[in-house]
Amino acid sequence: MRHISHGGARVAALHDEKTGSWQYVVSDPDTGAAAIIDPVWDFDEKAAATSTRNADVLLDYVREAGLKVEWILDTHPHADHFSAAPYLHEKLGAPTAIGEKVQGVQALWKDIYRLPESFPTDGRQWDRLFTEGDTFSVGGLEGRVMFSPGHTLASITYVIGGCAFVHDTLMMPYAGTSRADFPGGDAQALYRSIQDILALSEDTGVFVGHDYGPDDREPACFSTVAEQRRDNIHVGGERSEAEFVALRSARDATLPLPNLMLYALQVNIRGGILPCEEADGRVFFRIPANYFQASAD
């Protein structure tokens, strides 16, 4: 667990090596109130088995630090890991939340998976659906919601105190930005979302959703808006929208699908719940064959 204090908030960051995902507990030092952002529910695709290793580390930290969790937040339906939000909700009682545009992602993937007509696409799987500009509190810290589409239709950024949790929109400056070629993704929308983030105060802390430790680096999670404006290899130095879209599109064309995507999306459009049990209590995943182009590697 990595600890960073910035912008009036205390942030504990937990890295999942398998998926490169960062999970956060952001808290108000004055009140002990906290929010958990993008928790990982572990999945072994070879055995099709779930476990709660990451989520239990978060629970242990919250309990040892004496924090009161007020929110369990997802930034979007993830393609590379399952959300542990329902498990943490069961343990902590805090409400779950995501952006309201998740309804579009649910409808899109309902069709891809050919789910039954009865599958709800109104976001009822979460306790709260945020709209653009919504505010909430974490103790004495004000939280604000920024819609950040591009990586997905439903991506949002949480600005809490002086910290922006930007999910998969921005990576660390040396890694650039996230892909925009998933169903519902859009490189032009991604560029514009990034410009909104870069328009925040230059000392705003930027906490990313992933880092894979390239070139034998230690995985990192934190930079500032000023550093992103100056150094980000995809959007720094006032790169134009047209240049970014060309760069992002060329890069995306070389990328394989995330290892867990076809498993993860059918769980995460359910808010982090496995598909419905059969009559005998067993659960099965549904995988669309030959829907996506085969990976070059």
C-alpha positions as CSV (number, residue, x, y, z in Angstrom):
1,M,0.0,0.0,0.0
2,R,1.4,3.4,-1.0
3,H,0.4,6.5,1.0
4,I,0.2,10.1,-0.5
5,S,-1.1,13.2,1.1
6,H,-2.2,15.9,-1.3
7,G,-4.7,18.7,-1.6
8,G,-6.1,18.2,1.8
9,A,-6.7,14.4,1.3
10,R,-4.9,11.3,2.4
11,V,-4.7,8.7,-0.3
12,A,-3.8,5.0,0.1
13,A,-3.1,3.4,-3.2
14,L,-3.1,-0.4,-3.8
15,H,-1.6,-1.9,-7.0
16,D,-2.8,-5.1,-8.5
17,E,0.2,-6.6,-10.3
18,K,-1.9,-9.0,-12.5
19,T,-4.0,-6.3,-14.1
20,G,-1.8,-3.2,-13.5
21,S,-4.8,-1.6,-11.7
22,W,-4.6,1.0,-9.0
23,Q,-7.3,1.0,-6.3
24,Y,-7.7,3.9,-3.9
25,V,-8.9,4.8,-0.5
26,V,-9.2,8.6,-0.2
27,S,-9.9,10.0,3.2
28,D,-10.4,13.2,5.1
29,P,-7.6,13.4,7.8
30,D,-9.8,15.5,10.0
31,T,-12.9,13.3,10.2
32,G,-11.7,9.8,9.1
33,A,-14.4,9.7,6.4
34,A,-13.3,7.8,3.3
35,A,-14.2,6.7,-0.2
36,I,-13.0,3.6,-2.0
37,I,-12.4,4.0,-5.7
38,D,-12.2,1.2,-8.3
39,P,-11.7,-1.8,-6.1
40,V,-10.6,-5.1,-7.8
41,W,-12.4,-8.4,-7.4
42,D,-9.7,-11.0,-8.3
43,F,-10.5,-13.5,-11.1
44,D,-8.4,-16.5,-12.2
45,E,-9.5,-17.0,-15.8
46,K,-7.9,-20.5,-16.0
47,A,-10.2,-21.8,-13.3
48,A,-12.9,-19.2,-13.8
49,A,-12.7,-18.6,-10.0
50,T,-13.1,-15.4,-8.0
51,S,-11.3,-14.4,-4.8
52,T,-11.2,-11.3,-2.6
53,R,-7.5,-10.9,-2.0
54,N,-7.3,-7.2,-3.2
55,A,-10.6,-6.2,-1.5
56,D,-9.5,-7.8,1.8
57,V,-6.4,-5.7,1.8
58,L,-8.5,-2.6,1.4
59,L,-10.8,-3.8,4.2
60,D,-7.8,-4.4,6.5
61,Y,-6.5,-1.0,5.8
62,V,-9.8,0.8,6.4
63,R,-10.2,-1.1,9.7
64,E,-6.7,-0.5,10.9
65,A,-6.8,3.2,10.0
66,G,-10.2,3.6,11.8
67,L,-11.8,5.0,8.7
68,K,-15.5,5.3,8.0
69,V,-16.2,4.5,4.4
70,E,-19.0,6.7,3.0
71,W,-18.8,5.8,-0.7
72,I,-17.7,2.9,-2.9
73,L,-17.0,4.4,-6.3
74,D,-16.4,3.0,-9.8
75,T,-15.2,5.3,-12.5
76,H,-16.6,3.1,-15.3
77,P,-17.4,-0.6,-16.1
78,H,-13.8,-2.0,-16.3
79,A,-12.6,-4.3,-19.1
80,D,-9.6,-5.8,-17.3
81,H,-10.9,-6.7,-13.8
82,F,-14.1,-7.4,-11.9
83,S,-15.4,-4.7,-9.6
84,A,-15.4,-5.6,-5.9
85,A,-17.9,-2.9,-5.1
86,P,-20.8,-5.3,-4.1
87,Y,-18.4,-7.3,-1.8
88,L,-17.2,-4.1,-0.1
89,H,-20.8,-2.8,0.2
90,E,-21.8,-6.0,1.9
91,K,-18.9,-5.7,4.4
92,L,-19.1,-1.9,5.0
93,G,-22.6,-0.9,4.2
94,A,-21.5,2.2,2.1
95,P,-23.4,3.0,-1.0
96,T,-22.1,2.2,-4.5
97,A,-22.0,4.7,-7.3
98,I,-21.0,5.2,-10.9
99,G,-21.9,7.7,-13.7
100,E,-25.3,7.6,-15.2
101,K,-23.9,7.0,-18.7
102,V,-23.4,3.4,-17.6
103,Q,-26.9,2.8,-18.9
104,G,-25.5,3.2,-22.4
105,V,-22.7,0.7,-21.7
106,Q,-25.2,-1.7,-20.3
107,A,-27.4,-1.5,-23.4
108,L,-24.4,-1.8,-25.7
109,W,-23.1,-4.9,-24.0
110,K,-26.5,-6.4,-23.5
111,D,-26.7,-6.6,-27.2
112,I,-23.1,-8.0,-27.6
113,Y,-23.8,-10.7,-25.1
114,R,-27.4,-11.3,-26.3
115,L,-28.6,-11.1,-22.8
116,P,-32.4,-11.7,-22.1
117,E,-34.8,-8.8,-22.6
118,S,-35.3,-8.9,-18.8
119,F,-31.8,-7.7,-18.1
120,P,-32.1,-4.1,-16.8
121,T,-30.1,-1.3,-18.4
122,D,-31.3,1.5,-16.1
123,G,-28.3,1.4,-13.7
124,R,-30.4,0.0,-10.8
125,Q,-27.4,-2.2,-9.9
126,W,-25.8,0.8,-8.2
127,D,-27.1,2.9,-5.3
128,R,-26.3,6.2,-7.0
129,L,-25.9,7.3,-10.6
130,F,-24.0,10.5,-10.8
131,T,-24.7,13.2,-13.4
132,E,-22.2,15.7,-14.7
133,G,-21.3,18.2,-12.1
134,D,-22.8,16.3,-9.2
135,T,-21.2,17.0,-5.8
136,F,-20.8,14.8,-2.8
137,S,-18.8,14.8,0.4
138,V,-16.2,12.7,2.0
139,G,-16.2,14.1,5.5
140,G,-15.0,17.7,5.1
141,L,-13.7,17.1,1.6
142,E,-16.0,18.1,-1.3
143,G,-16.2,15.6,-4.2
144,R,-17.2,16.6,-7.8
145,V,-18.1,14.5,-10.8
146,M,-16.7,15.2,-14.2
147,F,-17.8,13.2,-17.2
148,S,-14.8,11.9,-19.1
149,P,-16.0,9.9,-22.1
150,G,-13.6,8.5,-24.7
151,H,-12.1,5.4,-23.1
152,T,-15.7,4.2,-22.6
153,L,-19.1,5.9,-22.9
154,A,-19.5,6.0,-19.1
155,S,-16.0,7.1,-17.9
156,I,-16.0,9.8,-15.2
157,T,-13.4,11.5,-13.1
158,Y,-13.8,12.1,-9.4
159,V,-12.3,15.3,-8.1
160,I,-12.0,15.0,-4.3
161,G,-10.3,17.8,-2.4
162,G,-7.3,18.7,-4.6
163,C,-7.1,15.2,-6.1
164,A,-8.5,14.0,-9.5
165,F,-9.0,10.3,-9.9
166,V,-8.9,10.0,-13.7
167,H,-9.4,6.3,-14.1
168,D,-8.2,5.2,-17.6
169,T,-8.4,8.5,-19.3
170,L,-4.8,9.6,-18.5
171,M,-1.9,7.3,-17.7
172,M,1.4,8.4,-16.1
173,P,3.1,11.1,-18.3
174,Y,5.6,8.5,-19.6
175,A,2.8,6.2,-20.6
176,G,0.4,8.7,-22.2
177,T,-3.3,7.9,-22.4
178,S,-5.6,4.8,-22.5
179,R,-7.1,3.2,-25.6
180,A,-10.3,4.4,-27.1
181,D,-11.2,1.5,-29.4
182,F,-13.5,-0.5,-27.1
183,P,-17.2,-0.6,-28.1
184,G,-18.5,2.9,-27.4
185,G,-14.9,4.4,-27.2
186,D,-14.0,7.5,-29.2
187,A,-10.5,9.1,-29.5
188,Q,-11.9,12.6,-30.3
189,A,-14.1,12.4,-27.1
190,L,-11.1,11.2,-25.2
191,Y,-9.0,14.2,-26.2
192,R,-11.7,16.6,-25.2
193,S,-12.1,14.9,-21.8
194,I,-8.4,15.1,-21.2
195,Q,-8.5,18.9,-22.0
196,D,-11.1,19.3,-19.3
197,I,-8.9,17.5,-16.8
198,L,-5.8,19.5,-17.9
199,A,-7.8,22.7,-17.3
200,L,-7.9,21.9,-13.5
201,S,-5.6,23.8,-11.3
202,E,-2.0,22.9,-12.1
203,D,-1.3,21.6,-8.6
204,T,-4.3,19.2,-8.7
205,G,-3.1,15.7,-8.0
206,V,-3.7,13.2,-10.8
207,F,-4.3,9.6,-9.7
208,V,-4.3,7.1,-12.6
209,G,-6.2,3.9,-12.9
210,H,-3.3,1.8,-14.3
211,D,0.4,1.5,-14.5
212,Y,2.3,-1.5,-15.7
213,G,5.8,-0.6,-14.6
214,P,7.3,-0.3,-18.2
215,D,11.0,-0.5,-18.7
216,D,11.5,-2.1,-15.2
217,R,10.0,1.0,-13.6
218,E,8.3,0.7,-10.2
219,P,4.5,1.1,-11.0
220,A,3.5,4.7,-10.3
221,C,0.1,6.3,-9.7
222,F,0.6,10.0,-9.0
223,S,1.5,13.1,-10.9
224,T,0.1,16.7,-11.1
225,V,-1.8,18.5,-13.8
226,A,1.2,20.6,-14.4
227,E,3.4,17.5,-15.0
228,Q,0.7,16.1,-17.3
229,R,0.5,19.3,-19.3
230,R,4.2,19.4,-19.8
231,D,5.3,15.8,-20.0
232,N,2.5,13.5,-21.1
233,I,3.8,11.8,-24.3
234,H,0.4,11.8,-26.0
235,V,-1.2,15.1,-25.0
236,G,1.6,17.2,-23.4
237,G,3.1,20.2,-25.1
238,E,-0.2,21.4,-26.6
239,R,-0.6,18.5,-29.1
240,S,-3.6,19.2,-31.3
241,E,-6.8,17.1,-31.4
242,A,-6.1,15.9,-34.9
243,E,-2.6,14.8,-34.0
244,F,-3.8,13.0,-30.9
245,V,-6.6,11.2,-32.7
246,A,-4.2,10.0,-35.4
247,L,-1.7,8.8,-32.8
248,R,-4.3,7.2,-30.6
249,S,-6.0,5.4,-33.5
250,A,-2.7,4.0,-34.8
251,R,-1.7,2.8,-31.4
252,D,-5.0,1.2,-30.7
253,A,-4.9,-0.8,-33.9
254,T,-1.9,-2.7,-32.6
255,L,-3.4,-3.6,-29.2
256,P,-4.9,-7.0,-28.3
257,L,-8.1,-7.1,-26.2
258,P,-7.5,-7.1,-22.4
259,N,-7.2,-10.7,-21.2
260,L,-10.3,-10.6,-19.0
261,M,-12.5,-8.3,-21.1
262,L,-15.2,-10.7,-22.3
263,Y,-15.5,-12.0,-18.7
264,A,-15.3,-8.7,-17.0
265,L,-17.8,-6.6,-18.9
266,Q,-20.7,-9.1,-18.3
267,V,-19.9,-8.8,-14.5
268,N,-19.3,-5.1,-14.4
269,I,-22.5,-4.1,-16.3
270,R,-24.2,-5.9,-13.5
271,G,-22.4,-3.7,-11.0
272,G,-19.9,-6.4,-10.0
273,I,-22.3,-9.3,-9.7
274,L,-21.8,-12.6,-11.4
275,P,-24.3,-13.8,-14.0
276,C,-27.5,-15.3,-12.7
277,E,-27.4,-18.7,-11.2
278,E,-28.8,-21.7,-13.0
279,A,-31.5,-23.8,-11.3
280,D,-28.8,-26.0,-9.7
281,G,-27.0,-23.0,-8.3
282,R,-24.1,-23.0,-10.8
283,V,-23.0,-19.9,-12.7
284,F,-21.8,-19.7,-16.3
285,F,-20.2,-16.9,-18.3
286,R,-21.4,-16.1,-21.8
287,I,-18.7,-15.4,-24.4
288,P,-19.5,-14.1,-28.0
289,A,-17.5,-16.2,-30.4
290,N,-15.9,-14.4,-33.5
291,Y,-17.4,-11.1,-32.6
292,F,-14.1,-9.4,-32.1
293,Q,-11.1,-9.6,-34.5
294,A,-8.5,-12.1,-33.5
295,S,-5.4,-10.6,-31.9
296,A,-2.2,-10.3,-34.1
297,D,-0.2,-11.9,-31.3
